[in-house]
Amino acid sequence: MSIERVLAPLEAALPDLEALYVDLHQHPELSFAETRTAGILAARLERDGYEVHTGIGKTGVLGILRNGEGPVVMLRADIDALPVEEKTGLSYASTARGTDAQGNDVPVMHACGHDMHATWLSGAAALLAASRDTWSGTVLAVFQPGEEQGSGAARMVDDGLFDRAPKPDFVFGQHVTPGPAGWVLTRPGVIMAATDSLRITLHGRGGHGSRPETTVDPVVLAASVVLKLQTIVSREIAATDSAVVTVGSLHAGTASNVIADDAVLEVNIRSFDPDVRDRVVAAVHRIVRGEAETAGAPAPPEIETIASFPVTRNDEIAVGDLAGAFRDHFGAERAMEAPLVTGSEDFGHFGTATGAPSVFWLVGGMDAQTVIGAMTEGRFERDIPSNHSPKFAPVLHPTLRTGVETLVVAALHRLSHPSVG
């Protein structure tokens, strides 16, 4: 079996894939509202001969391509966008708006590259369908909603994803990054961090700004909490361990001369080790409650988990085999080991739910010369927009080709290969 034979139609397919990507980029949809996106992707799977199931976990799509006896290989892409106003300046930049989970009207952008992920999987699914004489087994193409909320994978599983499809023998996924376009990176064991996002409501007692002595000021309380939380990593986590605590949102008050009743913080925690994760989360709870008590808050704070992502952990054997296949196909100068990533994914839920070995990898998406120059000059963090930035914009080529190739190589590496003349 020749991978080159399966990939031969890719060059001719690139204009269609570019058009798909641009369309998805111009029409982003928030988590669990990806109805247009799901419809387009489902129609393409049907065109390519897949058995298609829609509405899984609300807006998820499953394509099943049965092609004789052999392993079941699952390929996954996430499809949701973010409440971010695009500032890339691209001719196809998003001007879309949507309604967030709190009912607010917000700008919407594919600031994390999920439009690229969906395009990659659609392209790979088409190539695998067109080359069924070269392999046998079953391909599952899963387009997952709600990754940004950390619950899309679980919702698909809980909604019967694997009642509709056979359980996979292998689960594969990938993510575009601000690395050099054409690079493919993975690593054994943990590759991405766990995340816990907490919404904290601090209760005060409001009043007139001229009479603070009659109040319990939640803004002052919130400021104390924010500063104290920064001591968790610096004073409670060993230097040999790793964690991040970020207060990403703080809202309180409506006017300069009014002391509010409440303040609301949203805190994001990143960790790689379960024990570290437990210690950090417990420390957040302890500090928030302690500061509220010290301030004389009239009621205990409310601490709500609004999102939780597990660590993304690659199966040691499967990732070693696949890394070798990537090196064989792309060359060692393009396929290499990834660094630990403090970003998070809910991809790992599929492998956990099925017991199947899973592998997740990264595909560079930025102009290679620009990125390498910024790295060399120590300007990478300053000059190269990261995922979730309003300026994050993968270059189309060779990013489109590379991501399709990685999925095809991964699938063919595990599917059975009858004798091909």
N, C-alpha and C positions, 0 to 999 in steps of 0.2 A: 504494500500500500504506500502510495506517495502522497505526502502532505501537499507537495507542490501541485499535484493533480487536483486535489480538492480546492486549493486556493486559487487555481488558475482563473476562474471567473471573477475574482475579486476586483481586479483592475477595472473591468467593464462596469462593475456594480458600484464603484465609488461615487459617480455623480448622483445616483439614486440615494445612496446613503448620506451624502452631503445634504441633499434636499430634505431628507427626513430629519437630520440633525437640526438644520436651520429652522424647519417648521416647529419642531419640539422646543427649540430654544426661544422662539418668538411667542409660543403659547404655553408657558409654564403653568403648572397647577400645584396648589399646596397639598400637604399630606391628606390622604383619604378623600381628595376632591379631584383625582386625576382621571376624570371620566373621558375627556377627549383623548388624552394620551393613551389610555387603556384601549379605547376603541380603535385607534389607528394601529397600535401594535397587535391587537387581536386579529384585525383584518389582514395584516401582513402574514401572520402565522397561518391563517386559513388559506391564503393564497399559496403558501408554500407546502400545503398538504398536512399540516398538523391538526390533530384533534384539539379543539380549543375550548377552554372553560374560563368564564369571566365572572367578575363579582366576588372573587374569593378574598375574604378579609376586607370586604366592601368594594375595592377597586382593583384587586390583584388579577393577573392574567396567567393562566397555565397553558402551555402548548405541549402536547405529547406526540412524539414521532416514534412509533414502534416499527422496528426494522429487523425482525427475526430474533433469534436467541442471542443473548449476550448481556453485558453489564448495563445497568441503568445509570446514566450520567446526567446530573442536574447542573444547569447553567443558570445563574441568577443575575438579574440587573434590577436596581432600584429606579424609581421613576418620578419621585416627588421633588418639588422645588421649595424655595425658601422665601420668607417675607423680607426680601431685600430689593432695594431700588437699583437697577443696573446702571453702571457708570463706565462701561467698557468703550463706548463710542462706536461699537460695531454697527454696520449697516443693518444687521438683523437683530439688534438689541431688543430685549423685551420691554414693552410698555404696559404689560398686563397688570391687572390688579385682582385681588381676591379677598375673601373674608376669612380671617384667622379663627382659631378655636374660641377666642373670647368675643367674637362678633365684630371685630374691628376691620375696617377697610384698609388693606395694606398693599404696597407694591409687591410684585412676585417676580422672581428671577431664578434661573437654574444656576445658582452661584456655587453649587457643589459638583456640577458635572454629571448629574444623573441623566440629562439628555444625551450625553455622550455614551453613558453606560447602556441606555436603552437602544441606541443606534448600533452599538457594537453587537449586542445580543441578537438584534433583528438581522443584522448582516450575517453573523455566524450561523444562525438558525437556517437561513436561506441556503448557505453554502452546504451545510450538512444534509439538508433535504435534497439538494440537487446531486449529491454524490453517494446515494444510498447503496450503490453497487460496490463501494469501497469499504464499507463497515457494516457491522451488525450489532444489535442491541437496541436500547431505547434512550432517546434524548428527551429530557424535560427542560423546556425553556420557561423560566419563571420570571415574570415582571412584577416586582414587589412594590406595593405602595407604602407610604408612611415610615420610611427609614429615618427621616429626620426627627420623628417623635420617638424612635426606639421601640415601636410596638408593631410595625408592619409585618415583620417575619412571624412573630408569635400569633398575630391575628390570622394570617393565612393558614398556619398550622392548625390553630384552634377551629378554624372554619372548614376543616376537612380537606386541606390540600392533598394529603397523602391517602385520603379515601378515594379521591378521584384519580390519582396517579400511583404507580408503583413506587415503593420507597427506593430512594437512590442508593447505589453502591458508592458513589462519589459525589461530592458537592463542590462546585467551583464558583468563585466570584472574583471581581476585580474592581479597582477604583482609579479614576484619573487623578493625578497629582500635579503640583507645580514643578515637577522634575523635567529633565530634557525629553522632548518628544522622541519616541522610538525606544526609550529605555523600558525594561521590564524588571521589576524588583519583587522578590519575596524572601521569606526567611522561615526557618523552623521555629516551632513553638509560638509564643505570643508575638503578634505583629502589630496589634492595635490595642489601645487602652480600654479599660472599662470606664463608663461614665455614669454618674448619678447627678441628676438635676433636681434641685429642691426649691420649692416656693415657700418662703418664710413670711408670715404675717406677724408683725410686732404691734401689739396693742398699747396705745397710750391713752391720754385723756386730753382732748382738745380744748382750745380756748383762745382768748385774744392774745395777739402777739405782744401786747404791752404788759401782760400779766402772766409771765411764764411760771410764776410761783404757784399758780392755781392749776397747773397742768402737769402731765407727764409727757414730755416732748418725744414723740416717736422718731423724729429726725435725728436728734442727738443720740437716742438709743441705737438707731440704725448705723450712725457713724461709728459708734463704739463697737458694734458687732462687726462691721466691715473691717476695721483695723485689727480687732482681736482674731478674726478668722485667718488673717495673714500670718499669724504665729504658728498655725498648725504645722505647716510644712517646715518652717524654719526651726521650730523648737520641739516638735513632737514626732517627727519622722526622721529616721536615721539618714545620714548622708549617703549611705549605700543603697537606700531605697529611693523611690520616685513617686511623686504625687503633685497635682496641681489643684489649687482652690481658687476659683474666680467668682467674684460677684459681678454678674453681667447685667443686672437690672436692679434699679432702686427707684421706687415711686412713693412719694408722700406729698400731701398738701396741695392746695389750690391757689393760695395767695400769700404774699409776703407778710401780711399782718394777721395770718390765721395759723394757729398751731393745730395740726391735724390730729385726728383720733388714731390713725393707723399708718404704718409704713410697710411696704411689701418689697422684699428682696427676692431675687432669683439667683441661686448659687449653683455653680457647675464644678464637679469634682472629677478628676481624672486619676486613674491608678492602674498599675499593672499586676499587682499582687493582691490576692483576696484578703490577707491579714491587714495589709496597709489600707485597703479599701474600708474594711470594717473600722479600723482605728480612726480614719479621717472622718467618716460619717458620724461615728459616735462623738468625736470631738466637736463637730459642728453643732450637734444637738446639745451637748453640754454647755458650750459657749453661749449659744443663743438663749438658752433657758437661764443661765447664770447672769448674763448681762440684763435680761429682762427683770429678773428678781432684784438685782442691784439697783436698777432704775426705779423700782417701785411700780412696775407696770400693773395695771388693774386686773389683767387677765394673763394667763400663760400664753406664750407664743404658739402659733399654729405652724407646723412643719409638714409639708406635703411633698411626696415624691412625684414629680411630674414627668420624668423620663428616666429610664435605666437601661444601659447597654452593657452586655457582658464583655469581657475581654475577647478579642478575636484571636483564636489560637489555631495554628495550622498543625495538622497531623504530621508528625515527624517523618514517617516513612513516605507518605504520599507527597509531601512537599519536596522531599529530596529527589524523588523520581521525577516530579514535574519540573523542578529547577533544572535537572539534567536535560529534559526534553526542550526547555526554553533555550538553554545554551546551545544545544545542537541546531536549533532552528534559527535563532537570532545571532548567535555568536557571543562569546564571553564579554565582548566590549559593550554589549547592549543588555544582556541578561546577567543580573548580579544580585547580591544580597541586599535586602532593604534594611534601613535603620528601624528602630522602634518608633512607632507613630503614636503620638498622644491623641490623635483623632480616634473616633469610635464608630462602631458598626453594629447592627443587629444581625448581620449575616450568620454569625455563629449559631444562632438559634436553630437553623435548619439541620446542621450536623448534630447538634445536641438532641433534637427531637427524633432523629432517625437512627442515631448511632453510626452514621456513615462518616468516613474520613472526609474532612473538608480542607480546602486550600484557598487562601485569599491572597491576591497579589496586587501590585501597584503598577500603573502604566503612566509614564511621563506624558505631559500634554502641552508643555511650553516650548517656545523656540529654543532649540538646543544651544545655539551659539550664545544667545542672550543669557540663558540660565548658567551655562558653564562660565561665562565671563563674570557674572555677578558672584558666583561661588568663589572664583579665583581671587576676586578683589574684595571679598568680605562684605558684599552688598546684597546677598541673597534675601535676607529677611526684610530689608528695606525696599528693595526694588522689584521683587517678584511677587505679584498678588497670590495669595493663598486661597484655598477653598473657603467659601463663605464670604469672601471679599466681593464688594460690588464691582470690582474690576477684574474678577477671575474669568478668563476667557481662553480655553484651550485652542491652540492652533489646529486647524482641520486636518492638515497633512504634515507628517505621517501619522497623526494620532488616530484617525479613523481606521486606517489600515492595520496599525499595530494592535489595537484592541480587538479587532475581528480575528486577527491571526492568533492571538493568545488563546481565545476561547476555542477556536478550531483545533489548535495544537493540543490543548488540555483535553478536549473531548476525544479526539482521535487517539490520544495516548492511552486511554482507558477502554475504548470500545473495541470489540473483536474485529479482526481483519481477515476476511476470507481471501483466498487466493485471487489476485487481481491481475488480469492480463494486460 
